[in-house]
Amino acid sequence: MTIVEDRPETAEVPPPRRVNPVWALLRNSWRQLTSMRTALVLLFLLAVAAIPGSYFPQTSVNREKVSQYYTAHPQLAPWVDRLGGFDVFASPWFAAIYLLLFTSLIGCVLPRLRDHARALRTVPPDAPKRLERLPRHAPARTGPESPADAANALAKTLRGKLFRTRVRELPDGRFSVAAEKGYLKETGNLLFHFALLSVLIGVGFGHWYGWHGNRILVAGEDQGFCNSITQYDDSALGPRVTAADLPKFCLRMTDFEATYQSTGQPKSFMANVEVKEGSGAYRADSFTVNDPLRLHHANVHLIGQGYALELRYTDRYGVSQTKVVPFLPTDGMQTSEGVAQFPDVNIDPKTNRRDDQLQVGFEGVYLPTGGTDGSAVSKFPAENNPVLYVAAYRGNLGLDVGRTGSVYALDRGQISNGELKKVSGERPQALKPGQSWTLDDGTRLEFVGTRKYATLSIRYDPTQSLLLVGAVLGLIGLMLSLFVHRRRVWFVVSPANDQEAGGSVIEAGGLPRTDYPGFAAEFAALTGPAEEGTP
């Protein structure tokens, strides 16, 4: 007879839950983006992306050097411009790396901060059952005190050494002392990452709300400068800044002091100025290379110096014009080049009309200390034997043709097409201060003298303090994460075998949570009193 056993049917396995592929892709992408590995890769990419900003001239720093790069590399420069090479730090690809790094750090640090806060509230765990299996172990030693007193004494000693300590009484009458130290390592790690975030925020907001400009300031009350966007040689305003937001102040340089070593190397620079802020009166002040002039919402930095030549031109009708023209240094000995252009000269007083073919320009090289060999190279940066070698051009200077050009050079296109002709012969004319030169048409150029000028970089960064605090905190956090080590120690205190004699038996174990070569010595110092028979 066959017996058939009725068994209950097995419940069907529920079908697998369908996962939205879009949601899964977003979740996995977010996990990859917020991983520490991705943050390190993005930080490396940000450093690599900044390299072109130091190799190619930047429009926001010096437009003149960008123009020179176009002249020197006419085929390569347009491609560099298309890729954002002349404005790296404002390019879309640099901003993309920057924002991805910012997002990655936030997504990486916030969960770790939550876990670290939870770990700080968690008490040290109980001692393992077998302490002898730990990397560090101290065999059992006896002590004269009761287990409770010995455990409390051990806990007090450990707290004095800044261990987080917890004493527990076990069900079998023993006492467990658990101690942990080194949470500052993770605190320093988080502090470093939050400092990096503050630096990124500071750089971003500093770019939005900051501004800077460069200006050549010549000595003399007639060469003063007031903070206006039109008076800068080159400038850049943040996206959230307008010309009306610039602070109101004026500067005029009274003197410039420069000292040199016997080799011509600079020893010290100091600019003496008079400054007026807002509607106040002028006050005297001075600043040097590493000590900027600090104004309200602006810092004035001294980044260079040179000579400005005072030239007076008298045209064929006896009308004189005087110009103070900065000459730009070409070497460390202040060999300087520059031009003086006189477009509004030789105007007929009868008709009051200007002939554009009678405009005059002078191109010259100034040597603060000229040599006796006739070479156009200065021997020393100070004015020991000043001499100006100058050539004259007459014709149309090209100032009204609609092309952009440099105020420190004549328009080479006008010279090549014959609109501007050289009228001084093959050799330039040498002039010393106070001397004059009569041209072929009876007009005269006089070298009146020189003045010092200072190259100023005027900047405002509203997040400068935040960047400083972030850098300091980042350094502190990095030191904590490198030099602090997590470790745990446990002591198990048991009653002595001889109950009538009293006392206790102490066994210890230790576990370094990170690679810490000095843990053996520290553990030996902690367990030393127990080995000698005292808690």
Secondary structure by P-SEA (a helix, b strand, c coil): cbbbbbbcccccccccccccaaaaaaaaaaaaaacaaaaaaaaaaaaaaaccccccccccccaaaaaaaaaacaaaaaaaaaaccccccccaaaaaaaaaaaaaaaaacaaaaaaaaaaaaccccccccccccccccccbbbbcccaaaaaaaaaaaaaaaccbbbbbbccccbbbbbbbccaaaaaaaaaaaaaaaaaaaaaaaaaaccccbbbbbbccccccccccccccccccccccccccccccbbbbbcbbbbbbcccccccbbbbbbbbbcccccccccccccccccccccbbbbbccbbbbbbbbbbccccbbbbbbbbbbbcccccccccccccccccccccccccccccbbbbbbbbbcccccccccccccccccbbbbbbccccccccccccbbbbcccccaaaaaacccccccccbbbbbcccbbbbccccbbbbccbbbbbbbbbbbbbcaaaaaaaaaaaaaaaaaaacccccbbbbbbbbcccccccccbbbbbbbbccccccaaaaaaaaaacccccccc
